[in-house]
Amino acid sequence: MILIGSMNLHRTVQRGDFICPQCRGLESYRLRARRPFLTVYLIPLAPLGNRELFVQCQGCKQRFDERILERPKRDVDRGLEAELFAEEALRAAALMVIAKGHFTEEDISTLQRAGEDLFGRPVSREPLGELCSSAFWNRIPAINYVQSVAHRWSQPQRQAAMKACFLAASTGGDLPPDQIQRLESIRQDLNLTDEEFEQAIESAVELE
Ligand SMILES: [Zn+2]
């Protein structure tokens, strides 16, 4: 029997300093590349996908999306191009599901619904599966991901992202305490007022 599997290979591609949202100050980071490889007898033979980059803080060891390195001193009002935003918000929602530790059929259809709402068109399972797999293997927690990318989102985009994250966190009508905490952290990182937060939750409940 030939033993076939897969593994992730990591490589540091850049080092520097950044403002870490967890350490709340200037810290060193390593920009690392992850690439999945097909293994035979545990020997990596062929890449299975493209390399993906993530930023790792040398202080707290937390992982962030590489876009955190573009984070400006002030927030941008213009917002992000719609398609790019939809993809980032759906990834944040997928990370809320990943935080639970398991995926159900109901989670997948919830993410499809959230995706349809964000993109304005149906999202099929295949690209959704790729997004979830990449989000899972990069091991960037939902909160860190939002802290990395949300500086490019406009206020309405922030509300739309909050809505998607709430939907993903509350699949099946169940909202455990750790998910409530995560949503509250995200609300703070997104600078949403109580009213904006409530609006986002209300529109999410309408979509359920
Ligand atoms: Zn840190």
Boltz pocket constraint, residues with backbone or C-beta under 6 A from the ligand:
constraints:
  - pocket:
      binder: B
      contacts: [[A, 20], [A, 21], [A, 22], [A, 23], [A, 24], [A, 27], [A, 57], [A, 58], [A, 59], [A, 60], [A, 61], [A, 62]]
      max_distance: 6.0
